[in-house]
Amino acid sequence: MSLSRGGVYGSLALMVLSLTAGCSSSQDKGASGFLAVSVAGTGTPGVPLRSAVVTIVGIEARRADGSWVVVDSGLPARVDLVSLANSAGSVTLPADGLPEGQYTALSVRLSRADVTLERGWKLTIGPPGNAWVAQIPVDFAVVAEQETIVGVTFGLDRTFRPDGDDVEFDPEPQIGSVRRLR
């Protein structure tokens, strides 16, 4: 069988269309709203620190049915938890579209912590594997056309502890707040 050049391109276009026709992301189905994650540091670290910059490389939200939805807007993000704790401030990552519905947890992945001690020493702390993963139970709803903001707080006294001349980094974030913007 022989095909003309136009026939080949036409056939290829039909194949591509037929292969992609059934493909869509889970975020494309049904109504969607928006989720933003706000990050804060609180308290006093168990080690005298000038700064503690953590790198957030992943966030996922668990739907009520147990499936996970990736929240990737604004990631990776580097956040200085000591600076936020000292200013009583927070950093809100850009909102990402999520399917409308009920959610029961957030999973936060951190790839490193860059720490500067009060005496000026700098340390980079890496995870035992690819990343630290903290799953935080939280009940929130994503409503069509509205933005939900979930606040994640890192208590510096629990997150940074002395370990001889080193610093132990054990991220145990908690939910600080859940609010919806209309």
Wavefront OBJ file of the C-alpha trace (Angstrom):
o trace
v 0.000 0.000 0.000
v 1.297 3.437 -0.837
v 0.279 6.694 0.802
v 0.829 10.170 -0.518
v 2.631 12.688 1.680
v -0.712 14.334 2.586
v -2.177 10.930 3.392
v 0.711 10.108 5.746
v 0.383 13.397 7.617
v -3.368 13.045 7.773
v -3.043 9.502 9.120
v -0.493 10.611 11.707
v -2.740 13.467 12.825
v -5.684 11.073 13.223
v -3.523 8.641 15.233
v -2.334 11.406 17.570
v -5.873 12.700 18.049
v -7.230 9.250 18.771
v -4.437 8.494 21.244
v -4.895 11.743 23.155
v -8.687 11.955 23.021
v -9.148 9.924 26.201
v -6.261 11.557 28.061
v -6.886 14.254 30.627
v -5.543 15.039 34.041
v -7.602 14.442 37.167
v -7.674 18.194 37.599
v -9.528 18.636 34.286
v -12.573 16.609 35.352
v -15.528 18.371 36.922
v -15.570 21.690 38.728
v -12.419 22.999 40.306
v -11.390 25.496 42.908
v -7.997 26.623 44.135
v -5.692 25.657 46.983
v -2.889 27.810 48.347
v -0.539 26.663 51.090
v 0.753 29.226 53.574
v 3.992 28.361 55.422
v 5.039 29.784 58.808
v 7.610 29.153 61.508
v 6.790 29.573 65.195
v 8.540 29.407 68.527
v 12.198 29.299 69.364
v 14.507 26.625 67.946
v 16.252 24.281 70.361
v 19.500 25.464 68.734
v 20.571 29.137 68.378
v 19.928 29.818 64.669
v 20.275 32.908 62.484
v 18.394 31.303 59.615
v 16.891 27.990 58.585
v 15.935 27.856 54.917
v 13.973 24.748 53.979
v 13.315 23.708 50.391
v 9.778 22.474 49.754
v 9.777 20.303 46.642
v 6.327 18.747 46.745
v 2.856 19.113 48.171
v -0.054 16.757 47.663
v -3.619 16.866 48.952
v -5.470 13.646 49.832
v -9.074 13.516 48.659
v -11.759 11.919 50.831
v -11.658 8.848 48.541
v -7.962 8.334 49.434
v -6.490 9.474 46.100
v -3.781 12.123 46.052
v -3.736 15.301 43.945
v -0.457 17.107 43.240
v -0.252 20.776 44.227
v 2.720 22.056 42.250
v 2.260 25.781 41.783
v 5.229 27.753 43.063
v 7.427 24.725 43.777
v 10.177 24.235 44.586
v 10.062 26.977 47.215
v 12.766 28.065 49.655
v 11.424 29.416 52.953
v 13.381 30.826 55.926
v 11.489 29.505 58.936
v 13.525 31.510 61.481
v 12.826 34.776 59.659
v 9.111 33.959 59.526
v 9.053 33.072 63.234
v 10.891 36.290 64.169
v 8.471 38.435 62.146
v 5.344 36.391 63.042
v 4.789 36.220 59.289
v 4.090 33.611 56.666
v 4.704 32.950 52.984
v 1.785 31.892 50.824
v 2.690 29.793 47.818
v 0.748 30.525 44.604
v -2.676 28.876 44.404
v -3.080 25.792 42.236
v -6.263 24.418 40.695
v -7.704 21.349 42.437
v -10.851 19.330 41.797
v -13.800 20.409 43.898
v -14.402 18.183 46.911
v -13.449 17.225 50.432
v -9.794 16.673 51.410
v -8.402 14.962 54.508
v -4.613 15.508 54.533
v -1.633 17.299 53.068
v 1.692 15.678 52.294
v 4.700 18.031 52.312
v 8.086 16.954 50.850
v 11.292 18.761 51.835
v 14.618 18.155 50.095
v 17.042 20.073 52.326
v 17.559 22.538 55.141
v 20.254 25.214 54.923
v 20.997 26.349 58.462
v 23.147 29.225 59.722
v 23.992 28.999 63.421
v 24.273 32.143 65.573
v 28.069 31.711 65.650
v 28.080 31.930 61.826
v 28.598 28.273 60.957
v 26.624 27.067 57.962
v 25.224 23.572 57.565
v 23.297 21.882 54.810
v 21.164 19.037 56.104
v 19.973 16.441 53.619
v 17.280 13.812 54.076
v 18.040 10.158 54.762
v 16.469 9.300 51.355
v 15.233 11.532 48.546
v 13.178 13.803 50.805
v 11.540 14.158 54.175
v 7.814 13.550 53.861
v 5.357 14.827 56.436
v 1.703 13.856 56.193
v -0.556 16.221 58.088
v -4.202 15.391 58.781
v -6.501 18.289 57.924
v -10.126 18.530 56.902
v -10.884 21.116 54.216
v -13.068 21.585 51.174
v -12.178 22.897 47.749
v -15.161 24.762 46.320
v -15.582 25.655 42.642
v -14.229 29.086 41.725
v -13.045 29.772 45.313
v -9.621 29.710 46.937
v -8.904 27.731 50.098
v -5.752 28.586 52.045
v -4.286 25.943 54.353
v -1.675 27.221 56.808
v 1.221 24.864 57.580
v 3.291 25.755 60.647
v 6.741 24.443 61.559
v 7.377 24.661 65.311
v 11.080 25.521 65.471
v 11.501 23.877 68.886
v 10.353 20.524 67.431
v 11.968 20.905 64.006
v 15.528 21.913 65.022
v 17.211 20.233 67.986
v 20.832 20.015 69.151
v 22.803 16.895 68.236
v 26.286 17.367 69.701
v 27.965 20.001 67.509
v 25.386 19.374 64.806
v 21.736 20.209 64.337
v 19.059 17.552 64.089
v 16.340 18.418 61.574
v 13.044 16.627 62.119
v 10.250 18.387 60.238
v 6.930 17.915 62.015
v 4.659 20.570 60.520
v 1.156 21.106 61.848
v -1.910 22.802 60.463
v -2.188 26.377 61.649
v -5.388 27.433 59.920
v -7.834 26.751 57.092
v -9.732 29.601 55.466
v -11.598 30.236 52.257
v -11.499 33.377 50.151
v -14.655 34.140 48.227
l 1 2 3 4 5 6 7 8 9 10 11 12 13 14 15 16 17 18 19 20 21 22 23 24 25 26 27 28 29 30 31 32 33 34 35 36 37 38 39 40 41 42 43 44 45 46 47 48 49 50 51 52 53 54 55 56 57 58 59 60 61 62 63 64 65 66 67 68 69 70 71 72 73 74 75 76 77 78 79 80 81 82 83 84 85 86 87 88 89 90 91 92 93 94 95 96 97 98 99 100 101 102 103 104 105 106 107 108 109 110 111 112 113 114 115 116 117 118 119 120 121 122 123 124 125 126 127 128 129 130 131 132 133 134 135 136 137 138 139 140 141 142 143 144 145 146 147 148 149 150 151 152 153 154 155 156 157 158 159 160 161 162 163 164 165 166 167 168 169 170 171 172 173 174 175 176 177 178 179 180 181 182
